Amino acid sequence: PSWGLMISEAKNFMFFSFWLIAIPGAALALLVLAINMMGDGLRDVTAPDSRS
């Protein structure tokens, strides 16, 4: 299942099982951060003079 679907289905249980939202939410946030940092690194490698 997708992480978004897991978070959506777990919102009914978030008051007594917070980890059902916290774990997929943290994984999703880390994935977005990693992709963002990878994009920044690729930009620096391909066009190092355009970074100000």
C-alpha positions in Angstrom: 0.0 0.0 0.0 1.0 3.6 -0.5 2.2 5.8 2.4 -0.5 8.3 1.7 -3.2 5.7 1.9 -1.7 4.4 5.2 -1.7 7.9 6.7 -5.3 8.5 5.4 -6.6 5.2 6.9 -4.8 5.7 10.2 -6.3 9.1 11.0 -9.2 7.4 12.7 -6.8 5.8 15.2 -4.4 8.6 15.7 -5.3 9.4 19.3 -4.4 5.9 20.7 -2.1 4.6 17.9 -0.1 7.7 16.8 2.7 5.5 15.3 0.3 4.5 12.5 0.6 8.0 11.2 4.1 8.9 12.6 6.0 6.2 10.9 4.7 6.5 7.3 4.6 10.3 7.7 8.3 10.4 8.7 9.2 8.0 5.9 7.4 10.2 3.4 9.0 13.4 4.8 12.5 11.8 4.6 11.8 10.7 1.0 10.8 14.2 0.0 13.9 15.6 1.7 16.2 13.1 0.1 14.8 13.8 -3.4 15.1 17.5 -2.8 18.8 17.2 -1.7 19.5 14.9 -4.7 18.1 17.5 -7.0 20.2 20.3 -5.4 23.3 18.1 -5.8 22.5 17.4 -9.5 22.0 21.1 -10.1 25.3 21.9 -8.5 27.1 19.2 -10.6 25.5 20.2 -13.9 25.6 24.0 -13.6 28.0 25.0 -10.8 28.3 28.6 -12.0 24.5 29.3 -11.9 24.3 28.9 -8.1 24.4 32.2 -6.2 
